[in-house]
Amino acid sequence: MMEAAIASTREVSCRLARQFFTMKSFLLIQHALFFFMITFQNSEAQNLIDNGSFEEHYSCPDNTSEVDSVIGWYNVMNTPDFFDSCATFPPVSVPNNVCGSQTPFEGSGYIGLYTWVWWTFYREIVGTQLTASMIPGNMYHISMRVSRGNWTNQAQNQAATNKLGMRFTTHPYSLSNSPVINNFAQVFEDTIITDTLNWALLEWNYLADSAYSYAYIGNFFDDMHTDTINIGWINGNGYYYIDSVNIFCTGCATGAFALTCGGSDFLFDATSGRFILKLVNDVEGNLSIYSMNGQLLKEYELKNQVWASASFLNPGLYIAIVKTEHVELTKKIVIN
């Protein structure tokens, strides 16, 4: 629980009518101080990606194609690689390795994968299970750092591509059940990434439409839908190092909140899924529930105490608006 949560969540407004109050209203306002209380469960931003910098591993890599050595990550298509400074086998060490030269963006390791090969159709894809499922209707900020591999005697990475991104699913992939390359990923980069010296930041804001539990990184587009350029050689492959993968929920409205204003209480309890409304001193008003596209779904008249179930709402994000003579509350709520 956190008091007053974050400034950006302070959508609650408890406003006095500025003119033409009755004497009864004036005495009521004088009688009680207006104050706010907002409490959230898990209000700290949670990263849904565990070990996104690939620092924790079961063992140091001693050969290529060992992404499965990274705790929490696994290979679902072909042979992506794991590189770390702890490696004693030079082809998978850092900064210099079989696919180029790059220091980690953070920590001591990173992974790498092919997004395109010039002479055949070929993709490499890695995946992980999220630390918590996405909540439909919530906005997520997704980011990762990428750097293009370059030419070595072993790997002719003389091409650059676009379409590197992430696909989210509710079910896991595996090597025996690899993802279909069907020109679909929820987030992807349309710009061709050429930089081999720096770590480019790829980032997206994504509004979840399902309770996704898995994230996969790679190029999910076929050759016809992937743009490429050759750098140096006529023929070359597209290979990228990846580090610092993150998925944060931005403005997630989870948990519970309460408002006390002029002796009147309004509470939404996410656990029980109920609105609890208590109005005193003959104050009257209404509660309106809207979808995120502005459709009015339910309206309650408020007088004295009301217990209202939210069971009519499907899981997702909604807007609750409470209005009385002296208070107006607008709040995002999540039905899990």
N, C-alpha and C positions, 0 to 999 in steps of 0.2 A: 504494500500500500504506500502511496506517496501523497502528501498533502499538496493541494493546489496544482498537482501534476505539472504539465509543461505550459509555458505561456501560450503556445500555439493552440492548445486545447481549450483555452478560455473562451469558449463560444457562449458561455452562460451570461446573460444580461438580466439584471434585476433593476428595472427602471421605474422611477417615480413619475407619475403623471405631473407635468410641469404646471398645468393651469387647471382652474375650475374644479379643484377637489372639493368634495363636500366636507363639512366639519367632521362628520364621522370618520371619513377616510383620513383626514388630517390627524385626528387623535390616535387612530390606529397606527399611523406611521411614526408618530411621536413615541408611541408606547414601546415599539420594538426596533432594535437596530437590525439593519439588513446585513446579512452576511452569507457567504457562499462556502460550500464544502463540496469538493469533487474528489472522489477517490477512485483509483484504477487498480485493477489487478494486472500485473506484468506491464506496467506503463513504461518501463525502460525499454528502449529499442532492442529487440531480439534479432540476432543474426540467424537466419534459417539455414545458413551454410556452416557446417562444423569443419574445422581444419581446412579453411579456404586458402591458406597459404602453404599447405602441404608440408608442414613442419613435422607433424607426428607421423611416424612410420613404424611398421613392424620390423623392418630391417633396412639397412642401407642398400641402394641398388647396386647389383654387381653385374648387370647386363641391361641391354635395352628391353623395352616392352614390359616394364615392371611397375605399371601404375597400381596394380593390386597390392604393392608393398605399402602404399599410402593409406593410413587409417581412415576409413569412411568413404574411400573412393574405389571405383572398380571399372574395369574395361568392359564395354558392351559392343565394340566394333573394332576389329583388327588389332593393331598393336601400338597404342599410345605409350609414351615414355615417361619415366620419372628420373629427374636429375637432382643431385644433392651434393653438397660439399663434403659430406662424410664418405662418399664413394671412393674406393681405392681403384676402381676400374675406370681409366681415363675417359672412355667414350660416354659415360653417364655422370661425369663430375661437373662442377661449375667453377669458374665461369666458362671454361673451354670444354666442349663436348662434341659428340659426333654430328650434331646438327647446327653448330655455330658457336657463338660466344656471347654470353650474357650473364651479368650478375643478377641474383634474385632481386625482385622489387622489395621484398621484405623477407627476413629470415635467411634460411640456408638452402632452400630448394624450390623447385617449380616443376610443372609437367609440360609435355609438348605433344603435339599431334599434327597429322597431315590434314589439310583442308581440301587438297586437290593434287592430283598427280597427272603429269602431262600425257603419259602414254597409255593409261588405263583408268577406268572408273574406280576410285579408291577414296575412302573416308576413314578417319579414326575418331571415335567418340568415347568420352568418359562420363561417369555418372555418380551421383550420391543421393542418399535419402535425406530429405530435409529434417531439421530438428523438430519442426512442427508443421502440420499441414497449412497451406494457405487458406485464408478465409475469403470466400467469394464476396466481392464488393469492396474489399480492402485494396489500397494502393501500396505497391511494393517498389522499392528502389533497388535496382539490380546493377551490379558493377563487377568488372574484372579488368585486370591489367594484362596486356598482350604485347609481345615483341616478336617480330619475324625472324625465324632462323635463316641462316645464310649458307653460302657455299663452303663445303669442306671436301676433302678427298673422298669421304665415304658417302656424303649426302649432297646432291646437287640441288640445293634449295634456292634456285634462282628465279622463283616466281612469287608473285604476291596476289592475294585473292580478297574478295569480300565474303559476306554471308556467314562469318563466324558468329555464333550466338548460342542461345539456350532454348531447349524444349522442356516443358514441364508436363508431367504425367501423374495420373492417380495410381498407376501400376508400374512395377519395375521392369526394366529391360535386362537382358543378359546376353552373353555371347551366343547362347542357343536361341535367344529370342531378341535379335538385334532390332533397333529402330528402323523403320522404313524411311528411305530418303525420298520424301514426297513433296519437297518444296514448302515445308511448313515448320516454323519455329515461332514461339510466342515473341521472342525478342532476338534480333540479329542486327549485324552491322552492314550497311549498304556501301560504306566507303572501303576502297581497297587500301589495306594497311601495308605500308612498305618499310616502315622504320625498323632498323635492326640495332640501333644504338640506344633507344629509349623505350620505356614501357608506356604504350598508348593506353589511355583510359577509355574503356567501353562502358557506357552506362545507359540505362533505360528506366522509365517509370512505367509500371505495368499494373493494370487493374485486373485482379484475379477474377476469373469467371467459373472456377471450379476449386475444389479442395485438393489441390495438387500436393503430392507428397514426395515427388522425385524431380531432380533437375539433371539435365544432361547437356554437355558442352561439345560443340563440334559444328560442322557445316552440314545442315540437313537439306541442302538444295543440290539438285543434279547439275551436271556440267553446263547444260543449256541455260540454267538460271544462275550460274556463278560467273562473275566477271573476274578476269585474270590479266595480269601483265607480266611479261618476262623482263628480268633485270640481269643484264650481263650476257647470258647465254640465250640461244634461240629456244632451247628446251630447258625446262626446270620445273621443280615441284613447289607447292605452297605448304610451308611448315611454320607453326607458331608455338612459341612458349607462352604459358599461362600461369599467372600468379594472382594472389589476393582477390579471391572470388567472394562476393558478399550479396546477400539478399536481406534487406531490412524492410519492415513494414513501416510506412510513413502515415501517421495519423490514425493508427488502428484504434478503434473505439471498442475496447474489450473491458470486461469487468463490470463494475457498478458505479453509479454516480448518484449524488443526492443534492438537492437544493433546499435550503431553508430561507424563506423570505417573508418577513412580516408575520411570522407565526404559521405560515403555510409550508407544507412539505411536499416534495415530489421526488420519487425514487424509482429508478429502474434497476432491477436486480437481474443480471445476466445469468446467474445460476438457476434461479427459479423461473426466469422468463416472465416476470410479472411487473406491471406498473403499479406502484402504490401511491395513491394521491390522497393527501389530507389537507383540506382547506378549512380554515377556522375563521371566526369573526364574520360569518355570513358572506365570505368572499366567494364569488362564483367565477367560472371561466370555462375553458375547454382545452382538451388535449387532442392534437391532430397528428396522425402518423402518415408520413409520405414516403413513397419510393424515391430512389436517387434520381429518377427522371421527372420528379415533381408530381406524380400521381397521388391523389389523396386516397389512402387505403382504409382509414378508420378515424372516426371522430367521437370523442366522449365529452359529455357535459359534466363539468366538475362542480360539485357542491358537497361540502362536508368531506366524508371519506369515501374513496372509491378504490376497489381492488380490481384491476383490469388485467386479464391474461393476454400475453403476446403470442399465444399458440396459433393464431390465425396467420402468422407471418412465417414464410419460408426462411431458411438460413440465408443470411445476407446482411447488407448494410442499409439502414433506414435513417430517416430524419424524424425526430420527435419535437413538436412545438407545443409548449404550454403557454397559454395566455390567460391572465386574469386582469382585473382592473388595475393592479399595481405591479404586475410582474410579467415578464416575457422571457421564456427559456427556449433556446434552440440548441439541440444536442444530437450528435450522431450516436446511433446505437447499433450494436451487432447482435443478431440472433444466431447463435451457434447451432 
